């Protein structure tokens, strides 16, 4: 997972996840292929979650720094 997280950016993972969901919703794939798509979707969702959590942490840090600076004035 760590390798996938560094290899894929958020937008790449999101776009591929959208495609995986589209294929699963369309149906017509074998059980084995559907399971493989599901597993890939789970991996991609983890990558997206990782990026979003990192973005949230950066925002929280920036807001806290701003509030601290405002409190010093």
Biopython code that builds the backbone (N, CA, C, O; Angstrom):
import numpy as np
from Bio.PDB.StructureBuilder import StructureBuilder

atoms = [
    (1, "UNK", "N", (0.808, -1.178, 0.000)),
    (1, "UNK", "CA", (0.000, 0.000, 0.000)),
    (1, "UNK", "C", (0.857, 1.249, 0.000)),
    (1, "UNK", "O", (0.530, 2.219, -0.684)),
    (2, "UNK", "N", (1.940, 1.248, 0.749)),
    (2, "UNK", "CA", (2.786, 2.440, 0.788)),
    (2, "UNK", "C", (3.322, 2.765, -0.600)),
    (2, "UNK", "O", (3.430, 3.935, -0.966)),
    (3, "UNK", "N", (3.656, 1.736, -1.371)),
    (3, "UNK", "CA", (4.150, 1.969, -2.720)),
    (3, "UNK", "C", (3.059, 2.584, -3.592)),
    (3, "UNK", "O", (3.326, 3.513, -4.355)),
    (4, "UNK", "N", (1.844, 2.078, -3.486)),
    (4, "UNK", "CA", (0.745, 2.616, -4.286)),
    (4, "UNK", "C", (0.472, 4.059, -3.891)),
    (4, "UNK", "O", (0.146, 4.888, -4.740)),
    (5, "UNK", "N", (0.605, 4.363, -2.598)),
    (5, "UNK", "CA", (0.365, 5.717, -2.123)),
    (5, "UNK", "C", (1.360, 6.717, -2.678)),
    (5, "UNK", "O", (1.008, 7.864, -2.949)),
    (6, "UNK", "N", (2.603, 6.285, -2.847)),
    (6, "UNK", "CA", (3.602, 7.198, -3.379)),
    (6, "UNK", "C", (3.576, 7.227, -4.899)),
    (6, "UNK", "O", (3.979, 8.220, -5.505)),
    (7, "UNK", "N", (3.106, 6.149, -5.524)),
    (7, "UNK", "CA", (3.103, 6.083, -6.976)),
    (7, "UNK", "C", (1.914, 6.827, -7.577)),
    (7, "UNK", "O", (2.019, 7.366, -8.679)),
    (8, "UNK", "N", (0.793, 6.863, -6.874)),
    (8, "UNK", "CA", (-0.412, 7.495, -7.393)),
    (8, "UNK", "C", (-0.717, 8.785, -6.654)),
    (8, "UNK", "O", (-0.683, 8.837, -5.424)),
    (9, "UNK", "N", (-1.012, 9.813, -7.410)),
    (9, "UNK", "CA", (-1.510, 11.035, -6.814)),
    (9, "UNK", "C", (-2.987, 10.867, -6.521)),
    (9, "UNK", "O", (-3.609, 9.891, -6.940)),
    (10, "UNK", "N", (-3.544, 11.827, -5.797)),
    (10, "UNK", "CA", (-4.954, 11.753, -5.436)),
    (10, "UNK", "C", (-5.840, 11.675, -6.681)),
    (10, "UNK", "O", (-6.714, 10.812, -6.770)),
    (11, "UNK", "N", (-5.616, 12.567, -7.631)),
    (11, "UNK", "CA", (-6.467, 12.617, -8.812)),
    (11, "UNK", "C", (-6.385, 11.332, -9.631)),
    (11, "UNK", "O", (-7.393, 10.857, -10.156)),
    (12, "UNK", "N", (-5.186, 10.775, -9.738)),
    (12, "UNK", "CA", (-5.032, 9.512, -10.470)),
    (12, "UNK", "C", (-5.811, 8.397, -9.783)),
    (12, "UNK", "O", (-6.533, 7.641, -10.434)),
    (13, "UNK", "N", (-5.660, 8.298, -8.460)),
    (13, "UNK", "CA", (-6.351, 7.246, -7.709)),
    (13, "UNK", "C", (-7.859, 7.433, -7.793)),
    (13, "UNK", "O", (-8.597, 6.464, -7.968)),
    (14, "UNK", "N", (-8.319, 8.674, -7.671)),
    (14, "UNK", "CA", (-9.754, 8.962, -7.737)),
    (14, "UNK", "C", (-10.313, 8.581, -9.110)),
    (14, "UNK", "O", (-11.359, 7.940, -9.206)),
    (15, "UNK", "N", (-9.609, 8.980, -10.163)),
    (15, "UNK", "CA", (-10.087, 8.673, -11.509)),
    (15, "UNK", "C", (-10.132, 7.168, -11.758)),
    (15, "UNK", "O", (-11.086, 6.664, -12.351)),
    (16, "UNK", "N", (-9.114, 6.458, -11.310)),
    (16, "UNK", "CA", (-9.115, 5.006, -11.489)),
    (16, "UNK", "C", (-10.218, 4.369, -10.657)),
    (16, "UNK", "O", (-10.850, 3.411, -11.103)),
    (17, "UNK", "N", (-10.458, 4.882, -9.461)),
    (17, "UNK", "CA", (-11.528, 4.363, -8.612)),
    (17, "UNK", "C", (-12.888, 4.568, -9.279)),
    (17, "UNK", "O", (-13.739, 3.679, -9.240)),
    (18, "UNK", "N", (-13.091, 5.719, -9.882)),
    (18, "UNK", "CA", (-14.341, 5.975, -10.613)),
    (18, "UNK", "C", (-14.526, 4.943, -11.720)),
    (18, "UNK", "O", (-15.629, 4.440, -11.931)),
    (19, "UNK", "N", (-13.449, 4.635, -12.417)),
    (19, "UNK", "CA", (-13.519, 3.651, -13.502)),
    (19, "UNK", "C", (-13.822, 2.252, -12.954)),
    (19, "UNK", "O", (-14.600, 1.508, -13.553)),
    (20, "UNK", "N", (-13.224, 1.899, -11.841)),
    (20, "UNK", "CA", (-13.492, 0.596, -11.219)),
    (20, "UNK", "C", (-14.969, 0.496, -10.842)),
    (20, "UNK", "O", (-15.614, -0.517, -11.112)),
    (21, "UNK", "N", (-15.499, 1.534, -10.224)),
    (21, "UNK", "CA", (-16.912, 1.530, -9.827)),
    (21, "UNK", "C", (-17.805, 1.422, -11.061)),
    (21, "UNK", "O", (-18.790, 0.683, -11.056)),
    (22, "UNK", "N", (-17.465, 2.154, -12.110)),
    (22, "UNK", "CA", (-18.249, 2.096, -13.345)),
    (22, "UNK", "C", (-18.299, 0.663, -13.889)),
    (22, "UNK", "O", (-19.356, 0.178, -14.290)),
    (23, "UNK", "N", (-17.147, -0.002, -13.896)),
    (23, "UNK", "CA", (-17.091, -1.379, -14.402)),
    (23, "UNK", "C", (-17.916, -2.318, -13.527)),
    (23, "UNK", "O", (-18.624, -3.185, -14.040)),
    (24, "UNK", "N", (-17.827, -2.148, -12.206)),
    (24, "UNK", "CA", (-18.597, -3.009, -11.308)),
    (24, "UNK", "C", (-20.097, -2.771, -11.472)),
    (24, "UNK", "O", (-20.881, -3.720, -11.462)),
    (25, "UNK", "N", (-20.493, -1.524, -11.620)),
    (25, "UNK", "CA", (-21.911, -1.216, -11.784)),
    (25, "UNK", "C", (-22.453, -1.705, -13.122)),
    (25, "UNK", "O", (-23.626, -2.065, -13.224)),
    (26, "UNK", "N", (-21.605, -1.720, -14.150)),
    (26, "UNK", "CA", (-22.034, -2.172, -15.471)),
    (26, "UNK", "C", (-22.320, -3.669, -15.476)),
    (26, "UNK", "O", (-23.139, -4.152, -16.258)),
    (27, "UNK", "N", (-21.639, -4.396, -14.599)),
    (27, "UNK", "CA", (-21.837, -5.841, -14.541)),
    (27, "UNK", "C", (-21.215, -6.538, -15.739)),
    (27, "UNK", "O", (-20.426, -5.956, -16.484)),
    (28, "UNK", "N", (-21.588, -7.791, -15.901)),
    (28, "UNK", "CA", (-21.106, -8.553, -17.050)),
    (28, "UNK", "C", (-19.714, -9.121, -16.879)),
    (28, "UNK", "O", (-19.165, -9.694, -17.820)),
    (29, "UNK", "N", (-19.128, -8.976, -15.697)),
    (29, "UNK", "CA", (-17.805, -9.554, -15.472)),
    (29, "UNK", "C", (-17.950, -10.825, -14.639)),
    (29, "UNK", "O", (-18.937, -11.019, -13.930)),
    (30, "UNK", "N", (-16.958, -11.664, -14.746)),
    (30, "UNK", "CA", (-16.979, -12.904, -13.972)),
    (30, "UNK", "C", (-16.823, -12.579, -12.485)),
    (30, "UNK", "O", (-16.426, -11.476, -12.110)),
    (31, "UNK", "N", (-17.138, -13.543, -11.673)),
    (31, "UNK", "CA", (-16.980, -13.370, -10.230)),
    (31, "UNK", "C", (-15.529, -13.055, -9.887)),
    (31, "UNK", "O", (-15.254, -12.176, -9.071)),
    (32, "UNK", "N", (-14.610, -13.772, -10.510)),
    (32, "UNK", "CA", (-13.185, -13.559, -10.245)),
    (32, "UNK", "C", (-12.763, -12.142, -10.627)),
    (32, "UNK", "O", (-12.048, -11.479, -9.875)),
    (33, "UNK", "N", (-13.206, -11.682, -11.794)),
    (33, "UNK", "CA", (-12.877, -10.319, -12.232)),
    (33, "UNK", "C", (-13.529, -9.275, -11.324)),
    (33, "UNK", "O", (-12.920, -8.252, -11.010)),
    (34, "UNK", "N", (-14.757, -9.534, -10.909)),
    (34, "UNK", "CA", (-15.448, -8.609, -10.008)),
    (34, "UNK", "C", (-14.720, -8.501, -8.678)),
    (34, "UNK", "O", (-14.581, -7.406, -8.133)),
    (35, "UNK", "N", (-14.260, -9.615, -8.158)),
    (35, "UNK", "CA", (-13.511, -9.600, -6.897)),
    (35, "UNK", "C", (-12.196, -8.843, -7.056)),
    (35, "UNK", "O", (-11.800, -8.087, -6.169)),
    (36, "UNK", "N", (-11.525, -9.044, -8.178)),
    (36, "UNK", "CA", (-10.271, -8.325, -8.430)),
    (36, "UNK", "C", (-10.532, -6.819, -8.526)),
    (36, "UNK", "O", (-9.762, -6.021, -7.990)),
    (37, "UNK", "N", (-11.609, -6.430, -9.202)),
    (37, "UNK", "CA", (-11.963, -5.014, -9.288)),
    (37, "UNK", "C", (-12.279, -4.445, -7.904)),
    (37, "UNK", "O", (-11.854, -3.342, -7.563)),
    (38, "UNK", "N", (-13.030, -5.212, -7.116)),
    (38, "UNK", "CA", (-13.367, -4.769, -5.761)),
    (38, "UNK", "C", (-12.099, -4.555, -4.938)),
    (38, "UNK", "O", (-11.962, -3.533, -4.265)),
    (39, "UNK", "N", (-11.186, -5.496, -4.989)),
    (39, "UNK", "CA", (-9.936, -5.369, -4.239)),
    (39, "UNK", "C", (-9.142, -4.150, -4.699)),
    (39, "UNK", "O", (-8.587, -3.422, -3.877)),
    (40, "UNK", "N", (-9.088, -3.930, -6.002)),
    (40, "UNK", "CA", (-8.383, -2.747, -6.518)),
    (40, "UNK", "C", (-9.079, -1.479, -6.045)),
    (40, "UNK", "O", (-8.419, -0.505, -5.684)),
    (41, "UNK", "N", (-10.395, -1.486, -6.046)),
    (41, "UNK", "CA", (-11.151, -0.336, -5.553)),
    (41, "UNK", "C", (-10.845, -0.038, -4.096)),
    (41, "UNK", "O", (-10.710, 1.124, -3.714)),
    (42, "UNK", "N", (-10.735, -1.068, -3.287)),
    (42, "UNK", "CA", (-10.385, -0.880, -1.878)),
    (42, "UNK", "C", (-9.001, -0.255, -1.738)),
    (42, "UNK", "O", (-8.804, 0.642, -0.919)),
    (43, "UNK", "N", (-8.042, -0.728, -2.535)),
    (43, "UNK", "CA", (-6.685, -0.161, -2.501)),
    (43, "UNK", "C", (-6.707, 1.311, -2.907)),
    (43, "UNK", "O", (-6.066, 2.152, -2.276)),
    (44, "UNK", "N", (-7.448, 1.607, -3.960)),
    (44, "UNK", "CA", (-7.528, 2.993, -4.435)),
    (44, "UNK", "C", (-8.217, 3.895, -3.414)),
    (44, "UNK", "O", (-7.818, 5.045, -3.229)),
    (45, "UNK", "N", (-9.238, 3.381, -2.760)),
    (45, "UNK", "CA", (-9.923, 4.156, -1.720)),
    (45, "UNK", "C", (-8.959, 4.476, -0.575)),
    (45, "UNK", "O", (-9.004, 5.573, -0.018)),
    (46, "UNK", "N", (-8.096, 3.535, -0.223)),
    (46, "UNK", "CA", (-7.100, 3.784, 0.825)),
    (46, "UNK", "C", (-6.120, 4.872, 0.409)),
    (46, "UNK", "O", (-5.739, 5.717, 1.220)),
    (47, "UNK", "N", (-5.714, 4.849, -0.859)),
    (47, "UNK", "CA", (-4.801, 5.877, -1.369)),
    (47, "UNK", "C", (-5.477, 7.246, -1.282)),
    (47, "UNK", "O", (-4.877, 8.214, -0.815)),
    (48, "UNK", "N", (-6.725, 7.315, -1.733)),
    (48, "UNK", "CA", (-7.460, 8.587, -1.664)),
    (48, "UNK", "C", (-7.607, 9.053, -0.224)),
    (48, "UNK", "O", (-7.404, 10.231, 0.071)),
    (49, "UNK", "N", (-7.955, 8.142, 0.669)),
    (49, "UNK", "CA", (-8.115, 8.484, 2.083)),
    (49, "UNK", "C", (-6.803, 9.003, 2.667)),
    (49, "UNK", "O", (-6.799, 9.953, 3.450)),
    (50, "UNK", "N", (-5.696, 8.379, 2.284)),
    (50, "UNK", "CA", (-4.377, 8.805, 2.753)),
    (50, "UNK", "C", (-4.108, 10.256, 2.337)),
    (50, "UNK", "O", (-3.690, 11.076, 3.154)),
    (51, "UNK", "N", (-4.352, 10.564, 1.057)),
    (51, "UNK", "CA", (-4.135, 11.925, 0.565)),
    (51, "UNK", "C", (-5.050, 12.921, 1.257)),
    (51, "UNK", "O", (-4.619, 14.014, 1.623)),
    (52, "UNK", "N", (-6.313, 12.547, 1.436)),
    (52, "UNK", "CA", (-7.267, 13.459, 2.079)),
    (52, "UNK", "C", (-6.926, 13.691, 3.553)),
    (52, "UNK", "O", (-7.058, 14.810, 4.051)),
    (53, "UNK", "N", (-6.493, 12.653, 4.244)),
    (53, "UNK", "CA", (-6.085, 12.813, 5.643)),
    (53, "UNK", "C", (-4.859, 13.714, 5.751)),
    (53, "UNK", "O", (-4.757, 14.527, 6.669)),
    (54, "UNK", "N", (-3.925, 13.565, 4.802)),
    (54, "UNK", "CA", (-2.748, 14.431, 4.787)),
    (54, "UNK", "C", (-3.125, 15.877, 4.533)),
    (54, "UNK", "O", (-2.580, 16.787, 5.158)),
    (55, "UNK", "N", (-4.057, 16.089, 3.617)),
    (55, "UNK", "CA", (-4.515, 17.452, 3.338)),
    (55, "UNK", "C", (-5.210, 18.040, 4.556)),
    (55, "UNK", "O", (-5.005, 19.210, 4.879)),
    (56, "UNK", "N", (-6.026, 17.246, 5.234)),
    (56, "UNK", "CA", (-6.722, 17.712, 6.438)),
    (56, "UNK", "C", (-5.718, 18.084, 7.521)),
    (56, "UNK", "O", (-5.890, 19.101, 8.192)),
    (57, "UNK", "N", (-4.683, 17.288, 7.704)),
    (57, "UNK", "CA", (-3.664, 17.583, 8.707)),
    (57, "UNK", "C", (-2.944, 18.890, 8.382)),
    (57, "UNK", "O", (-2.675, 19.691, 9.278)),
    (58, "UNK", "N", (-2.634, 19.106, 7.110)),
    (58, "UNK", "CA", (-1.971, 20.358, 6.707)),
    (58, "UNK", "C", (-2.870, 21.558, 6.957)),
    (58, "UNK", "O", (-2.405, 22.594, 7.430)),
    (59, "UNK", "N", (-4.153, 21.425, 6.644)),
    (59, "UNK", "CA", (-5.099, 22.520, 6.899)),
    (59, "UNK", "C", (-5.226, 22.802, 8.390)),
    (59, "UNK", "O", (-5.201, 23.957, 8.817)),
    (60, "UNK", "N", (-5.362, 21.748, 9.174)),
    (60, "UNK", "CA", (-5.467, 21.922, 10.630)),
    (60, "UNK", "C", (-4.233, 22.608, 11.188)),
    (60, "UNK", "O", (-4.337, 23.481, 12.050)),
    (61, "UNK", "N", (-3.061, 22.214, 10.695)),
    (61, "UNK", "CA", (-1.817, 22.813, 11.153)),
    (61, "UNK", "C", (-1.751, 24.287, 10.780)),
    (61, "UNK", "O", (-1.351, 25.119, 11.595)),
    (62, "UNK", "N", (-2.139, 24.612, 9.560)),
    (62, "UNK", "CA", (-2.121, 26.009, 9.113)),
    (62, "UNK", "C", (-3.101, 26.850, 9.914)),
    (62, "UNK", "O", (-2.788, 27.978, 10.292)),
    (63, "UNK", "N", (-4.281, 26.309, 10.173)),
    (63, "UNK", "CA", (-5.274, 27.047, 10.964)),
    (63, "UNK", "C", (-4.798, 27.259, 12.395)),
    (63, "UNK", "O", (-4.983, 28.333, 12.966)),
    (64, "UNK", "N", (-4.189, 26.234, 12.967)),
    (64, "UNK", "CA", (-3.686, 26.355, 14.335)),
    (64, "UNK", "C", (-2.580, 27.396, 14.401)),
    (64, "UNK", "O", (-2.526, 28.186, 15.344)),
    (65, "UNK", "N", (-1.696, 27.404, 13.404)),
    (65, "UNK", "CA", (-0.617, 28.394, 13.375)),
    (65, "UNK", "C", (-1.176, 29.810, 13.236)),
    (65, "UNK", "O", (-0.690, 30.740, 13.881)),
    (66, "UNK", "N", (-2.183, 29.967, 12.406)),
    (66, "UNK", "CA", (-2.797, 31.276, 12.233)),
    (66, "UNK", "C", (-3.465, 31.742, 13.522)),
    (66, "UNK", "O", (-3.333, 32.903, 13.910)),
    (67, "UNK", "N", (-4.185, 30.834, 14.187)),
    (67, "UNK", "CA", (-4.836, 31.180, 15.438)),
    (67, "UNK", "C", (-3.809, 31.535, 16.508)),
    (67, "UNK", "O", (-4.035, 32.447, 17.303)),
    (68, "UNK", "N", (-2.681, 30.823, 16.534)),
    (68, "UNK", "CA", (-1.633, 31.121, 17.504)),
    (68, "UNK", "C", (-1.037, 32.493, 17.223)),
    (68, "UNK", "O", (-0.779, 33.264, 18.148)),
    (69, "UNK", "N", (-0.819, 32.797, 15.946)),
    (69, "UNK", "CA", (-0.261, 34.098, 15.582)),
    (69, "UNK", "C", (-1.230, 35.219, 15.915)),
    (69, "UNK", "O", (-0.803, 36.281, 16.369)),
    (70, "UNK", "N", (-2.504, 35.014, 15.706)),
    (70, "UNK", "CA", (-3.512, 36.011, 16.041)),
    (70, "UNK", "C", (-3.614, 36.211, 17.542)),
    (70, "UNK", "O", (-3.887, 37.315, 18.014)),
    (71, "UNK", "N", (-3.394, 35.141, 18.286)),
    (71, "UNK", "CA", (-3.454, 35.214, 19.749)),
    (71, "UNK", "C", (-2.276, 35.985, 20.327)),
    (71, "UNK", "O", (-2.376, 36.525, 21.429)),
    (72, "UNK", "N", (-1.162, 36.044, 19.602)),
    (72, "UNK", "CA", (0.022, 36.765, 20.073)),
    (72, "UNK", "C", (-0.099, 38.274, 19.850)),
    (72, "UNK", "O", (0.638, 39.053, 20.455)),
    (73, "UNK", "N", (-1.020, 38.681, 18.988)),
    (73, "UNK", "CA", (-1.156, 40.108, 18.675)),
    (73, "UNK", "C", (-1.830, 40.876, 19.762)),
    (73, "UNK", "O", (-2.014, 42.087, 19.639)),
]
sb = StructureBuilder()
sb.init_structure("model")
sb.init_model(0)
sb.init_chain("A")
sb.init_seg("    ")
for serial, (resi, resn, name, xyz) in enumerate(atoms, 1):
    if name == "N":
        sb.init_residue(resn, " ", resi, " ")
    sb.init_atom(name, np.array(xyz, "f"), 0.0, 1.0, " ", f" {name:<3s}", serial, name[0])
structure = sb.get_structure()
